[in-house]
Amino acid sequence: MVEKKREIILLYNLLKKERQGKFLGKTVQFIPHVTDKIKSMITETANIPIDSSNKIPEICSIIIHLP
């Protein structure tokens, strides 16, 4: 359920930015925007401290499951 919620939020945020003219084009190239957002989400996740030391992990393994 959490994954579906994140997908909806991702698409909503992309459409909102497009409507605000933040992608500087007349049309939206949807796939590049999704790819950029996925990369951003992976980077953000990889930089989350995992213990009380609050250090960013040196290695992060992320599994991406596509239905």
C-alpha positions in Angstrom: 0.0 0.0 0.0 2.9 2.4 0.8 4.4 1.8 -2.7 1.1 2.7 -4.4 0.8 5.9 -2.3 4.4 6.9 -3.2 3.6 6.3 -6.9 0.5 8.5 -6.7 2.4 11.2 -4.9 5.2 11.0 -7.5 2.8 11.4 -10.4 0.8 14.1 -8.7 4.0 16.2 -8.0 5.2 15.8 -11.6 1.9 16.9 -13.0 1.7 19.8 -10.6 5.2 21.0 -11.6 4.3 20.7 -15.3 1.2 22.8 -14.8 3.3 25.5 -13.0 5.6 25.6 -16.1 8.6 24.4 -14.3 9.7 22.1 -17.1 10.3 24.9 -19.6 8.5 23.3 -22.5 5.2 23.3 -24.3 4.8 19.5 -23.9 5.8 17.2 -21.1 8.2 14.4 -21.8 6.8 12.2 -19.1 9.3 9.4 -19.1 12.4 11.7 -18.5 10.6 13.4 -15.6 9.7 10.0 -14.0 13.3 8.8 -14.5 14.7 11.9 -12.9 12.3 11.6 -9.9 13.2 7.9 -9.4 16.9 8.8 -9.4 16.2 11.6 -6.9 14.2 9.2 -4.6 17.0 6.6 -4.7 19.6 9.3 -3.8 17.4 10.6 -1.0 16.9 7.1 0.4 20.6 6.2 0.2 21.4 9.3 2.3 19.2 8.4 5.3 21.2 7.5 8.4 20.5 4.0 9.7 21.7 4.2 13.3 22.2 6.6 16.2 25.5 7.8 14.8 23.6 9.8 12.1 26.3 9.0 9.6 25.3 8.5 6.0 25.9 4.8 5.0 28.9 4.1 2.7 26.9 1.5 0.8 23.2 1.3 0.1 21.5 -1.6 -1.6 18.1 -0.7 -3.1 15.8 -3.3 -4.8 13.5 -1.9 -7.4 10.5 -4.1 -8.0 8.5 -3.5 -11.1 5.1 -5.2 -11.3 
